[in-house]
Amino acid sequence: MKTIIQLFEENVEKYAKNPFLWEKKTDKYESTAYQKVKEAVETFAAGLMSLGIEKGDRCALLSEGRNDWVISELAILFTGAVNVPLSIKLTAPETEFRLNHSETRTFIISRSQSHKLSEIRKNLPLLKNIIFLDDKESISENDFTKEEIYKLGTEYLKKYPENLSERKNSIIGSDYANISYTSGTTADPKGIILTHRNYTANVEQALTLISIPPSFRTLVILPLDHCFAHVVAIYSFMASGASLATIQSGSTPMQTLKNIPINIKELKPDVLLSVPALAKNFKKNIETAIQAKGAKVEKLFNNALKLSYSYNKEGYNKQKYRILARFRLWLYDKILFSKIRENFGGNLKFFVGGGALLDIELQKFFYALGFPMLQGYGLSEATPVISSNSLEKHKLGSSGFLVKPIELKILDEDGKELATGEKGEIVVRGENVMAGYWKNEKATAETIKNGWLHTGDLGYMDSDGFLYVLGRSKSLLISGDGEKYSPESIEEAFSEQGRFIDQSILHNNQNPYTIGLIVPKKEALKGELQKAGLNLASHEAHEHALELIQKEIDAYKKGGQFENQFPERWLPASFAVLIQGFSEENKMMNSTLKIVRPKVTEYYKDVIEYLYTIEGKNIINTQNIEAVKKLLNE
């Protein structure tokens, strides 16, 4: 069973002079070749061994994306230790929990994250060594800078030339590589144990779906601790002799975000990884830029999109024989779409979409522009890739076809395997399935049964072998008559297809009807009310705002624009307007920007109870009027 070390060394041998890592520290991106990266990894690993790091020890890594991140992880693995990759979005207490739970002895950290360590250091009794990736003014006895580790490593390799080789050669595929913590949707996040073979197997599987030539570059916008970025960017590109770059760090998180479009233009990536929040942001920026060019260009753009949507359909059923349409699309591409692609560097072939479900309208939008966003599916417990669409084989709206080799079943609640087209829980088996949860045998036994990973996700396989993922089984709503259904596609439709609903959560726990918690698009509501000549402070305006939201929900009912998209009984019979949106800051979204449903329903439990009263069922109620009043006059 191949290890990550073997994967890396094989490709260093094949592509020694190829660029592997790109980084922009000053005014331009500079590359580091595979051979140079290997030399740095070996020296850093030797430095870690000089500190007494043993095989199986846990070493945590907390840093923004940079070359040092990749080198540090590989160095940890070369020593036989286990990396605990941490998100920069974690708070100090969340970081403390993970360090103590994983029994981390060595902590590698960047300057931008070191303030978190200052807060919690006294609460980390097992922590022995701290390595700062940047200079630090005050260094304690067991604190080291990166440069000191390299110096110790150089001396160690001279003194004990065989030790590092012996250590790395002792590592086998079943040895632990990472403990990757879940995003924290519960009080105690679980540590997902991924082995060397989990990673190398998933790389082999992923490469049965997409082809990555050695010349390809990717700019990693997602955090490197993100399992999706980890496998698809670092290790899949490594396995192909290709290269990856990181975003130039700014002095603040906002400055780093502003560097993204600049860095894309500079690096000219061939592939980008995306999650829904990022895709929506790209789409919004494109539409804003088009609007800024005036009404004529906007009309032309919308006509081009309309034609492209009707021609492309869902990709697999593209209308290839419409010669006139193809010619018109060629013209639109020449004068419009190609200019947009230039803003993405001009070389971008496609996005790979992971994370939460990606709305089909987003997929159609990027497909029309000439760089498809190919939706995939996976979860960290599967290292993570299970399926994906590809340029050669795709159905927009699906999560693609399965990696090879992997086994997949769709099961009902009783564990019975369902036929093609029937909906149930997605269950998989393969070498990419995690070893288990760290120090949590109960959760491991509940999730892995006879080698099968029970994903907790609902879906079905169609007759063409494409997987459709419908949402989390754990987020299923249960109506009063016992019917179970997933709310996620309804919630996404409200946000994507409506003008006035920004975010929503539906709720039904064996109640007589479904209710909704709705965060409105404040500016859109204000604009519509002002357009109607209403005073925003008036009771009439407040009632009209609630009616506008209700009208968007009614669009999914009989006679509405989107009728038959969902069973009408699943739609909310009443809703509450929320002033505060769901975000990472208020802990109602996790680090992958998925809404944490249990936290939302717990926080708003009194509001939910009120919506099941006679007064609450009427949307024109005192709570909603007060909420809209505050919202419109902020």
NORVENDA-V908180 format. One line per field, one symbol per residue. psi: psi as a letter, one per 30 degrees, with the letter a starting at -180 (. if undefined). Layout:
psi=???
This chain:
psi=kkleeeeeeefeeehefkkekkkjfcflkklkleeeeeeeeeeeeeeeeffgklkflkkljjllkleeeeeeeeeeeffglkkikkkffkleeeeeeeeeefhkfkjkkleffffeeeefefgiffkekkkkflkkekklegklleeeeeeeeeeeeeeiffeeeeeeffklefkkeljjklfhflejlkjjjkleeeeeeeeeeeffelkjlffkkkjjelkffkeeeeeedeeeeefggalkllkkklfleeeeeffeeeeeeefilfkkklleeeeeeeeeeeeeeeeffleeeeeeeeeeeeeeefeebgdfhkifgieeeeeeeeeeeefdeeeeeefgfffkellkkablkkkfeeeeeeeefgjkjjklkllefggfkellllefjljkflgalklkklkklkkafggkkllkfkkakkklklffklfakkhieeeeefejjhfkjjfgkkalklfggkkkkfakffgkkjlfgfkklkfeeeeeeeeeflffjellklkjihlflklkjkjljeeeeeeeeeeggkkffleeeeeeeeeeeeeeeffglkflegkgelkffflkfllkkkeklkleeggfkafghkkjeeeeeeegeeeeeefgleeffjfileeeeeeeeeefg.
